[in-house]
Amino acid sequence: MILKRLQLETNLADLTNCYIIVDDITKEAMVIDPASSAEKIIEMLEILEAKLKYIYLTHCHGDHTGAVVDLQNKYGAKVLIHRTESENLRKPDVTLNYYIGIPDIKLEEDSRIDDGDLIHIGEIEFRVIHTPGHTNGGTSLYCEKEKMLFSGDTLFRGTWGRTDLPTGSLVDIMNSITDKLLVLPNDTIVYPGHRKIYYDKRRKANLFRTKRT
């Protein structure tokens, strides 16, 4: 498996992590959270000689979706998002594009995913984990074979995502982390949605290791 991380700028202070996953045999690929800068993502896909199959959105916020349409138009890749979150894509007060300072985009998903669904890129299998809290339809993506979790804005090193935004819930995110993520194997490596990891000594650190790629 090939994994690349691109740190992409939006109008927020914190960069967004966009991940490119490629099966090194079939060259099938998935892009997770293409926040912006479609040209950078396309350049990397071409370097890797990848065949983009899926665009996976961990949640609907504009700082995770800015390059989706360009990638969709170029490659015809299928956009995957949780069933609940697909409805949020149509709600500007939830996507927060106006808050971020980027234009609203007309974004249509191709498939609505649910908790427990399996996604395949070549021989690589990922399991969808519904992790509401940052938004009510947010998800994480887990690969058991590679011991990897792509957590979106649910889980960072020693802390968790914001819950004060529309459809967010502190109770939900705590339940998502304790009931669905902390039960994963201890050697799971977390790939979060943002580079900047906030550390608060009042909270328990080392929920998982996070890896910088």
MIMAR-880583 format. One record per residue: x, y negated, z negated of N, C-alpha, C in turn; residue number from 0. Coordinates in Angstrom, 2 decimals. Layout:
residues N
{{X Y Z} {X Y Z} {X Y Z} NUM}
...
***
This chain:
residues 213
{{0.83 1.19 0.00} {0.00 0.00 0.00} {0.87 -1.24 0.00} 0}
{{0.43 -2.24 0.75} {1.09 -3.54 0.78} {0.19 -4.55 0.09} 1}
{{0.77 -5.33 -0.83} {0.02 -6.36 -1.54} {0.78 -7.67 -1.43} 2}
{{0.08 -8.71 -0.99} {0.65 -10.04 -0.93} {-0.28 -11.01 -1.65} 3}
{{0.32 -11.96 -2.35} {-0.46 -13.00 -2.99} {-0.11 -14.35 -2.37} 4}
{{-1.13 -15.09 -1.99} {-0.97 -16.46 -1.51} {-1.60 -17.39 -2.54} 5}
{{-0.86 -18.38 -2.98} {-1.39 -19.37 -3.91} {-1.87 -20.57 -3.11} 6}
{{-3.18 -20.74 -3.05} {-3.79 -21.70 -2.13} {-4.34 -22.91 -2.86} 7}
{{-4.18 -24.06 -2.24} {-4.63 -25.31 -2.83} {-6.10 -25.58 -2.49} 8}
{{-6.83 -26.01 -3.48} {-8.13 -26.64 -3.26} {-7.99 -28.04 -3.84} 9}
{{-9.09 -28.70 -4.11} {-8.99 -30.02 -4.72} {-8.90 -29.96 -6.23} 10}
{{-8.81 -28.76 -6.78} {-8.62 -28.60 -8.22} {-7.12 -28.57 -8.54} 11}
{{-6.80 -28.84 -9.78} {-5.39 -28.88 -10.17} {-4.75 -27.50 -10.12} 12}
{{-5.53 -26.47 -10.36} {-5.01 -25.11 -10.43} {-5.12 -24.43 -9.07} 13}
{{-4.04 -23.79 -8.64} {-4.08 -23.05 -7.39} {-4.92 -21.80 -7.55} 14}
{{-5.51 -21.34 -6.44} {-6.28 -20.11 -6.44} {-5.45 -18.99 -5.84} 15}
{{-5.47 -17.84 -6.48} {-4.78 -16.67 -5.95} {-5.65 -15.97 -4.92} 16}
{{-5.12 -15.87 -3.72} {-5.75 -15.08 -2.65} {-4.87 -13.85 -2.45} 17}
{{-5.49 -12.68 -2.46} {-4.73 -11.44 -2.32} {-5.04 -10.77 -0.99} 18}
{{-3.98 -10.28 -0.35} {-4.10 -9.52 0.88} {-3.63 -8.10 0.60} 19}
{{-4.50 -7.14 0.84} {-4.19 -5.73 0.60} {-4.24 -5.01 1.94} 20}
{{-3.17 -4.26 2.23} {-3.07 -3.56 3.51} {-2.71 -2.10 3.26} 21}
{{-3.43 -1.20 3.89} {-3.04 0.20 3.89} {-1.87 0.35 4.85} 22}
{{-0.73 0.80 4.35} {0.48 0.80 5.17} {0.50 1.86 6.26} 23}
{{-0.50 2.73 6.28} {-0.58 3.74 7.34} {-1.54 3.28 8.44} 24}
{{-2.77 2.94 8.05} {-3.78 2.55 9.05} {-3.73 1.08 9.39} 25}
{{-3.11 0.27 8.54} {-3.03 -1.19 8.68} {-4.38 -1.88 8.43} 26}
{{-5.38 -1.11 7.97} {-6.62 -1.75 7.56} {-6.34 -2.67 6.37} 27}
{{-7.07 -3.81 6.32} {-6.76 -4.81 5.31} {-8.02 -5.40 4.71} 28}
{{-7.85 -5.92 3.49} {-8.90 -6.67 2.81} {-8.27 -7.94 2.23} 29}
{{-8.98 -9.03 2.36} {-8.57 -10.29 1.74} {-9.52 -10.58 0.59} 30}
{{-8.96 -10.84 -0.58} {-9.76 -11.16 -1.77} {-9.68 -12.65 -2.04} 31}
{{-10.81 -13.31 -2.09} {-10.93 -14.73 -2.45} {-10.07 -15.65 -1.59} 32}
{{-10.39 -15.78 -0.29} {-9.67 -16.71 0.57} {-10.10 -18.15 0.30} 33}
{{-9.40 -18.82 -0.56} {-9.84 -20.10 -1.12} {-9.79 -21.24 -0.12} 34}
{{-8.75 -21.24 0.74} {-8.53 -22.35 1.67} {-7.42 -21.91 2.62} 35}
{{-6.97 -22.85 3.45} {-5.78 -22.64 4.28} {-5.87 -21.34 5.09} 36}
{{-6.90 -21.24 5.92} {-7.08 -20.03 6.73} {-5.85 -19.73 7.58} 37}
{{-5.16 -20.79 8.03} {-4.01 -20.57 8.89} {-2.89 -19.81 8.16} 38}
{{-2.74 -20.05 6.86} {-1.72 -19.33 6.08} {-2.09 -17.86 5.93} 39}
{{-3.37 -17.61 5.71} {-3.83 -16.23 5.57} {-3.67 -15.49 6.89} 40}
{{-4.06 -16.15 7.98} {-3.94 -15.53 9.31} {-2.48 -15.25 9.64} 41}
{{-1.61 -16.19 9.32} {-0.18 -15.99 9.58} {0.34 -14.75 8.85} 42}
{{-0.05 -14.59 7.60} {0.41 -13.43 6.84} {-0.18 -12.14 7.41} 43}
{{-1.45 -12.15 7.77} {-2.06 -10.97 8.36} {-1.34 -10.57 9.65} 44}
{{-0.94 -11.55 10.44} {-0.23 -11.26 11.69} {1.17 -10.72 11.41} 45}
{{1.85 -11.27 10.42} {3.17 -10.75 10.04} {3.07 -9.29 9.63} 46}
{{2.02 -8.96 8.91} {1.83 -7.60 8.41} {1.21 -6.68 9.46} 47}
{{0.84 -7.26 10.63} {0.18 -6.50 11.70} {-1.09 -5.82 11.16} 48}
{{-1.81 -6.57 10.34} {-2.97 -6.01 9.64} {-4.26 -6.16 10.46} 49}
{{-5.17 -5.23 10.21} {-6.48 -5.25 10.82} {-7.49 -5.58 9.73} 50}
{{-7.96 -6.82 9.70} {-8.81 -7.25 8.60} {-10.19 -6.60 8.70} 51}
{{-10.52 -5.84 7.66} {-11.80 -5.11 7.62} {-12.79 -5.81 6.72} 52}
{{-12.35 -6.26 5.53} {-13.26 -6.85 4.56} {-12.71 -8.17 4.02} 53}
{{-13.61 -9.06 3.71} {-13.35 -10.25 2.91} {-14.15 -10.08 1.64} 54}
{{-13.44 -9.95 0.52} {-14.10 -9.66 -0.76} {-14.12 -10.91 -1.62} 55}
{{-15.31 -11.28 -2.10} {-15.46 -12.46 -2.94} {-15.79 -12.01 -4.36} 56}
{{-14.91 -12.36 -5.30} {-15.18 -12.01 -6.69} {-16.33 -12.81 -7.27} 57}
{{-16.53 -14.02 -6.75} {-17.68 -14.84 -7.12} {-17.83 -15.97 -6.11} 58}
{{-18.83 -16.82 -6.31} {-19.26 -17.74 -5.26} {-18.63 -19.12 -5.31} 59}
{{-17.83 -19.45 -6.28} {-17.32 -20.82 -6.42} {-16.51 -21.25 -5.21} 60}
{{-16.65 -22.53 -4.87} {-16.03 -23.05 -3.67} {-14.52 -22.95 -3.64} 61}
{{-13.88 -22.87 -4.80} {-12.42 -22.74 -4.82} {-11.96 -21.31 -4.58} 62}
{{-12.92 -20.43 -4.20} {-12.57 -19.06 -3.84} {-13.08 -18.68 -2.45} 63}
{{-13.76 -19.59 -1.77} {-14.46 -19.21 -0.53} {-14.15 -20.09 0.68} 64}
{{-13.26 -21.07 0.54} {-13.11 -22.09 1.57} {-12.69 -21.62 2.95} 65}
{{-11.98 -20.48 3.03} {-11.49 -20.01 4.33} {-12.30 -18.84 4.88} 66}
{{-13.38 -18.51 4.23} {-14.15 -17.32 4.63} {-14.64 -17.42 6.06} 67}
{{-15.27 -18.52 6.42} {-15.89 -18.65 7.74} {-14.85 -18.52 8.85} 68}
{{-13.70 -19.17 8.68} {-12.65 -19.09 9.70} {-12.15 -17.67 9.88} 69}
{{-11.97 -16.95 8.78} {-11.52 -15.56 8.87} {-12.60 -14.68 9.49} 70}
{{-13.83 -14.93 9.10} {-14.95 -14.16 9.64} {-15.06 -14.36 11.15} 71}
{{-14.92 -15.59 11.59} {-15.02 -15.90 13.02} {-13.88 -15.28 13.82} 72}
{{-12.69 -15.27 13.26} {-11.52 -14.77 14.00} {-11.49 -13.25 14.06} 73}
{{-11.82 -12.60 12.95} {-11.63 -11.15 12.88} {-12.92 -10.35 12.90} 74}
{{-14.05 -11.00 12.66} {-15.29 -10.24 12.56} {-15.34 -9.37 11.32} 75}
{{-14.55 -9.72 10.31} {-14.50 -8.93 9.08} {-15.80 -9.08 8.30} 76}
{{-16.14 -8.06 7.54} {-17.37 -8.07 6.75} {-17.13 -8.75 5.40} 77}
{{-18.03 -9.65 5.05} {-17.96 -10.35 3.77} {-18.74 -9.56 2.73} 78}
{{-18.07 -9.24 1.62} {-18.67 -8.46 0.54} {-18.79 -9.32 -0.71} 79}
{{-19.96 -9.28 -1.33} {-20.18 -10.01 -2.57} {-21.31 -9.32 -3.35} 80}
{{-21.30 -9.46 -4.65} {-22.32 -8.81 -5.46} {-23.72 -9.28 -5.10} 81}
{{-24.66 -8.41 -5.28} {-26.05 -8.69 -4.91} {-26.57 -9.97 -5.56} 82}
{{-26.33 -10.14 -6.86} {-26.78 -11.35 -7.55} {-26.04 -12.57 -7.04} 83}
{{-24.75 -12.44 -6.83} {-23.93 -13.57 -6.42} {-24.25 -14.03 -5.00} 84}
{{-24.78 -13.14 -4.18} {-25.14 -13.52 -2.82} {-26.22 -14.59 -2.82} 85}
{{-27.11 -14.54 -3.81} {-28.12 -15.58 -3.93} {-27.49 -16.90 -4.36} 86}
{{-26.47 -16.83 -5.17} {-25.79 -18.05 -5.61} {-25.07 -18.77 -4.49} 87}
{{-24.70 -18.03 -3.44} {-24.03 -18.66 -2.31} {-24.89 -19.75 -1.67} 88}
{{-26.21 -19.64 -1.84} {-27.13 -20.61 -1.23} {-27.46 -21.76 -2.17} 89}
{{-26.83 -21.81 -3.34} {-27.17 -22.80 -4.36} {-25.99 -23.73 -4.62} 90}
{{-26.02 -24.95 -4.08} {-24.90 -25.87 -4.27} {-24.59 -26.17 -5.73} 91}
{{-25.62 -26.09 -6.59} {-25.37 -26.37 -8.01} {-24.63 -25.22 -8.69} 92}
{{-24.49 -24.08 -7.99} {-23.73 -22.95 -8.53} {-22.37 -22.83 -7.83} 93}
{{-22.32 -23.02 -6.53} {-21.05 -22.92 -5.81} {-20.10 -24.06 -6.21} 94}
{{-20.67 -25.21 -6.58} {-19.91 -26.36 -7.07} {-18.97 -26.96 -6.02} 95}
{{-19.30 -26.77 -4.74} {-18.47 -27.38 -3.70} {-18.39 -28.89 -3.85} 96}
{{-19.50 -29.51 -4.18} {-19.51 -30.96 -4.33} {-18.61 -31.39 -5.48} 97}
{{-18.56 -30.60 -6.55} {-17.72 -30.92 -7.70} {-16.25 -30.79 -7.33} 98}
{{-15.96 -29.77 -6.55} {-14.58 -29.53 -6.13} {-14.16 -30.56 -5.09} 99}
{{-15.14 -31.12 -4.38} {-14.84 -32.12 -3.37} {-14.61 -31.54 -1.99} 100}
{{-15.27 -30.41 -1.70} {-15.17 -29.81 -0.37} {-16.57 -29.69 0.22} 101}
{{-16.67 -29.71 1.55} {-18.00 -29.66 2.17} {-18.71 -28.34 1.89} 102}
{{-20.03 -28.40 1.84} {-20.80 -27.17 1.76} {-20.60 -26.37 3.05} 103}
{{-20.50 -25.07 2.93} {-20.35 -24.23 4.11} {-21.51 -23.25 4.16} 104}
{{-21.93 -22.93 5.38} {-22.97 -21.94 5.56} {-22.31 -20.57 5.60} 105}
{{-22.47 -19.87 4.51} {-21.77 -18.61 4.33} {-22.77 -17.49 4.20} 106}
{{-22.63 -16.48 5.04} {-23.52 -15.33 5.00} {-22.72 -14.07 4.71} 107}
{{-23.13 -13.34 3.70} {-22.48 -12.07 3.41} {-22.96 -11.01 4.39} 108}
{{-22.16 -9.99 4.59} {-22.53 -8.86 5.45} {-23.07 -7.70 4.64} 109}
{{-22.55 -7.53 3.43} {-22.99 -6.45 2.56} {-23.07 -6.93 1.13} 110}
{{-24.16 -6.56 0.46} {-24.31 -6.86 -0.96} {-23.88 -5.63 -1.75} 111}
{{-22.93 -5.84 -2.63} {-22.37 -4.72 -3.38} {-22.96 -4.67 -4.78} 112}
{{-22.83 -3.52 -5.40} {-23.35 -3.31 -6.75} {-22.28 -2.65 -7.61} 113}
{{-22.51 -2.70 -8.91} {-21.61 -2.07 -9.86} {-21.43 -0.59 -9.52} 114}
{{-20.17 -0.17 -9.46} {-19.89 1.23 -9.17} {-19.69 1.56 -7.71} 115}
{{-19.98 0.64 -6.81} {-19.76 0.89 -5.38} {-18.28 1.11 -5.11} 116}
{{-18.00 1.92 -4.09} {-16.63 2.22 -3.70} {-16.33 1.56 -2.35} 117}
{{-15.16 0.96 -2.25} {-14.73 0.29 -1.04} {-13.42 0.93 -0.60} 118}
{{-13.31 1.24 0.69} {-12.12 1.93 1.18} {-11.40 1.08 2.22} 119}
{{-10.10 0.96 2.02} {-9.20 0.35 3.00} {-8.22 1.44 3.39} 120}
{{-8.39 2.05 4.55} {-7.60 3.22 4.88} {-7.82 4.28 3.82} 121}
{{-6.74 4.73 3.18} {-6.82 5.75 2.14} {-6.91 5.17 0.73} 122}
{{-6.99 3.85 0.63} {-7.02 3.19 -0.67} {-8.47 3.00 -1.11} 123}
{{-8.79 3.41 -2.32} {-10.16 3.30 -2.83} {-10.22 2.30 -3.97} 124}
{{-11.21 1.42 -3.91} {-11.47 0.43 -4.95} {-12.88 0.64 -5.49} 125}
{{-13.03 0.40 -6.77} {-14.35 0.49 -7.40} {-14.80 -0.89 -7.87} 126}
{{-16.01 -1.26 -7.52} {-16.58 -2.54 -7.93} {-17.02 -2.45 -9.39} 127}
{{-16.63 -3.44 -10.18} {-17.08 -3.54 -11.57} {-17.80 -4.87 -11.74} 128}
{{-19.08 -4.81 -12.02} {-19.85 -6.04 -12.24} {-19.43 -6.64 -13.58} 129}
{{-18.85 -7.83 -13.54} {-18.35 -8.47 -14.76} {-18.93 -9.88 -14.89} 130}
{{-20.22 -9.98 -15.20} {-20.83 -11.31 -15.35} {-20.25 -12.06 -16.54} 131}
{{-20.40 -13.37 -16.48} {-19.93 -14.22 -17.56} {-19.40 -15.54 -17.04} 132}
{{-18.44 -15.48 -16.13} {-18.00 -16.70 -15.45} {-19.12 -17.18 -14.54} 133}
{{-19.69 -16.26 -13.80} {-20.99 -16.42 -13.12} {-21.77 -15.13 -13.37} 134}
{{-23.06 -15.16 -13.08} {-23.85 -13.98 -13.41} {-23.69 -12.84 -12.42} 135}
{{-23.08 -13.11 -11.27} {-22.85 -12.06 -10.28} {-21.39 -11.80 -10.01} 136}
{{-20.52 -12.25 -10.90} {-19.09 -12.06 -10.71} {-18.70 -10.59 -10.82} 137}
{{-17.65 -10.22 -10.10} {-17.17 -8.85 -10.13} {-15.65 -8.80 -10.25} 138}
{{-15.17 -7.65 -10.68} {-13.76 -7.31 -10.61} {-13.63 -6.08 -9.71} 139}
{{-12.42 -5.87 -9.21} {-12.20 -4.77 -8.27} {-11.04 -3.93 -8.79} 140}
{{-11.28 -2.63 -8.97} {-10.33 -1.75 -9.63} {-9.86 -0.64 -8.69} 141}
{{-8.55 -0.45 -8.65} {-7.96 0.65 -7.89} {-7.28 1.59 -8.89} 142}
{{-7.87 2.74 -9.11} {-7.35 3.68 -10.11} {-5.98 4.21 -9.70} 143}
{{-5.80 4.57 -8.44} {-4.55 5.17 -7.97} {-3.37 4.22 -8.18} 144}
{{-3.57 2.95 -7.86} {-2.48 1.98 -7.96} {-2.45 1.26 -9.31} 145}
{{-3.43 1.58 -10.19} {-3.50 0.99 -11.53} {-3.59 -0.53 -11.45} 146}
{{-4.49 -1.03 -10.62} {-4.61 -2.46 -10.37} {-6.04 -2.93 -10.60} 147}
{{-6.17 -4.10 -11.17} {-7.47 -4.73 -11.34} {-7.39 -6.16 -10.83} 148}
{{-8.27 -6.50 -9.90} {-8.39 -7.87 -9.42} {-9.59 -8.47 -10.15} 149}
{{-9.30 -9.38 -11.08} {-10.29 -9.79 -12.06} {-11.02 -11.09 -11.73} 150}
{{-10.71 -11.72 -10.59} {-11.35 -12.99 -10.30} {-11.11 -13.97 -11.43} 151}
{{-12.16 -14.65 -11.86} {-12.04 -15.60 -12.97} {-12.64 -15.04 -14.26} 152}
{{-12.71 -13.72 -14.35} {-13.21 -13.10 -15.58} {-12.11 -13.02 -16.64} 153}
{{-10.94 -12.53 -16.24} {-9.89 -12.24 -17.21} {-8.56 -12.81 -16.77} 154}
{{-7.91 -13.56 -17.67} {-6.56 -14.04 -17.48} {-5.69 -13.46 -18.60} 155}
{{-4.42 -13.82 -18.62} {-3.55 -13.31 -19.67} {-3.91 -13.95 -21.01} 156}
{{-4.40 -13.12 -21.92} {-4.71 -13.61 -23.25} {-5.96 -14.44 -23.37} 157}
{{-6.71 -14.60 -22.29} {-7.91 -15.43 -22.37} {-8.88 -15.02 -21.26} 158}
{{-9.91 -15.79 -21.07} {-10.97 -15.44 -20.12} {-11.40 -16.69 -19.36} 159}
{{-12.26 -16.49 -18.37} {-12.71 -17.59 -17.54} {-13.72 -18.48 -18.23} 160}
{{-13.91 -19.66 -17.66} {-14.88 -20.61 -18.19} {-16.29 -20.01 -18.18} 161}
{{-17.07 -20.39 -19.19} {-18.45 -19.91 -19.26} {-19.44 -21.07 -19.36} 162}
{{-18.96 -22.29 -19.18} {-19.81 -23.47 -19.33} {-20.34 -23.97 -17.99} 163}
{{-20.15 -23.21 -16.92} {-20.64 -23.59 -15.59} {-21.97 -22.89 -15.32} 164}
{{-22.72 -23.34 -14.31} {-24.03 -22.74 -14.04} {-23.96 -21.22 -13.89} 165}
{{-24.87 -20.53 -14.52} {-25.04 -19.08 -14.63} {-23.98 -18.42 -15.50} 166}
{{-23.08 -19.18 -16.11} {-22.07 -18.62 -16.99} {-22.63 -18.26 -18.35} 167}
{{-21.95 -17.37 -19.06} {-22.40 -16.95 -20.38} {-21.23 -16.39 -21.17} 168}
{{-20.96 -16.95 -22.34} {-19.90 -16.45 -23.19} {-20.19 -15.02 -23.66} 169}
{{-21.44 -14.76 -24.03} {-21.81 -13.42 -24.47} {-21.56 -12.41 -23.35} 170}
{{-21.97 -12.77 -22.13} {-21.80 -11.84 -21.01} {-20.34 -11.57 -20.71} 171}
{{-19.51 -12.61 -20.73} {-18.11 -12.39 -20.38} {-17.40 -11.57 -21.45} 172}
{{-17.76 -11.77 -22.71} {-17.18 -10.94 -23.76} {-17.59 -9.48 -23.60} 173}
{{-18.85 -9.26 -23.26} {-19.32 -7.89 -23.04} {-18.64 -7.27 -21.82} 174}
{{-18.46 -8.07 -20.77} {-17.79 -7.57 -19.57} {-16.37 -7.13 -19.88} 175}
{{-15.66 -7.94 -20.64} {-14.26 -7.64 -20.95} {-14.15 -6.45 -21.89} 176}
{{-14.93 -6.46 -22.96} {-14.79 -5.40 -23.96} {-15.37 -4.07 -23.50} 177}
{{-16.49 -4.11 -22.79} {-17.18 -2.88 -22.43} {-16.73 -2.29 -21.09} 178}
{{-16.21 -3.15 -20.20} {-15.90 -2.68 -18.85} {-14.43 -2.76 -18.47} 179}
{{-13.69 -3.72 -19.03} {-12.30 -3.89 -18.63} {-11.32 -3.32 -19.65} 180}
{{-11.57 -3.53 -20.93} {-10.67 -3.00 -21.95} {-10.70 -1.48 -22.04} 181}
{{-11.69 -0.87 -21.42} {-11.75 0.59 -21.42} {-10.91 1.20 -20.31} 182}
{{-10.36 0.37 -19.43} {-9.48 0.86 -18.38} {-8.15 1.28 -19.00} 183}
{{-7.37 2.10 -18.31} {-6.09 2.56 -18.87} {-5.18 1.40 -19.28} 184}
{{-4.39 1.63 -20.31} {-3.54 0.58 -20.86} {-2.48 0.08 -19.90} 185}
{{-2.11 0.89 -18.90} {-1.08 0.47 -17.96} {-1.66 -0.23 -16.74} 186}
{{-2.92 -0.61 -16.80} {-3.54 -1.36 -15.72} {-2.89 -2.75 -15.62} 187}
{{-2.59 -3.16 -14.40} {-2.04 -4.49 -14.15} {-3.15 -5.36 -13.60} 188}
{{-3.31 -6.53 -14.19} {-4.37 -7.46 -13.80} {-3.83 -8.52 -12.85} 189}
{{-4.53 -8.71 -11.77} {-4.23 -9.77 -10.81} {-5.38 -10.78 -10.89} 190}
{{-5.17 -11.88 -11.59} {-6.26 -12.83 -11.85} {-6.49 -13.81 -10.71} 191}
{{-7.54 -14.59 -10.86} {-7.95 -15.50 -9.79} {-7.16 -16.78 -9.71} 192}
{{-6.37 -17.10 -10.74} {-5.61 -18.35 -10.71} {-4.21 -18.13 -11.27} 193}
{{-3.28 -18.92 -10.78} {-1.90 -18.83 -11.21} {-1.73 -19.28 -12.65} 194}
{{-2.40 -20.34 -13.00} {-2.21 -20.93 -14.32} {-2.97 -20.13 -15.35} 195}
{{-2.23 -19.53 -16.27} {-2.83 -18.71 -17.31} {-2.78 -19.48 -18.62} 196}
{{-3.94 -19.74 -19.17} {-4.01 -20.49 -20.42} {-3.79 -19.54 -21.59} 197}
{{-2.95 -19.97 -22.51} {-2.65 -19.13 -23.68} {-3.08 -19.88 -24.94} 198}
{{-3.88 -19.24 -25.73} {-4.38 -19.81 -26.97} {-3.99 -18.86 -28.09} 199}
{{-3.15 -19.32 -29.03} {-2.65 -18.46 -30.09} {-3.77 -17.95 -30.99} 200}
{{-4.92 -18.59 -30.94} {-6.01 -18.13 -31.77} {-6.67 -16.89 -31.19} 201}
{{-6.39 -16.61 -29.93} {-6.97 -15.45 -29.28} {-5.94 -14.33 -29.20} 202}
{{-6.40 -13.15 -29.00} {-5.51 -12.01 -28.89} {-4.85 -12.02 -27.51} 203}
{{-3.54 -11.99 -27.51} {-2.81 -11.92 -26.25} {-2.71 -10.48 -25.80} 204}
{{-2.12 -10.29 -24.62} {-1.84 -8.96 -24.09} {-3.10 -8.12 -23.92} 205}
{{-4.19 -8.73 -23.48} {-5.36 -7.94 -23.16} {-4.99 -6.90 -22.11} 206}
{{-4.25 -7.35 -21.15} {-3.57 -6.50 -20.17} {-2.29 -7.21 -19.79} 207}
{{-1.42 -6.52 -19.12} {-0.31 -7.22 -18.47} {-0.84 -7.88 -17.22} 208}
{{-0.29 -9.04 -16.88} {-0.59 -9.63 -15.58} {0.69 -9.68 -14.79} 209}
{{0.58 -9.43 -13.52} {1.76 -9.34 -12.66} {1.79 -10.49 -11.68} 210}
{{2.95 -11.07 -11.51} {3.14 -12.15 -10.54} {3.78 -11.56 -9.30} 211}
{{3.11 -11.69 -8.17} {3.60 -11.07 -6.94} {4.23 -12.11 -6.06} 212}
***
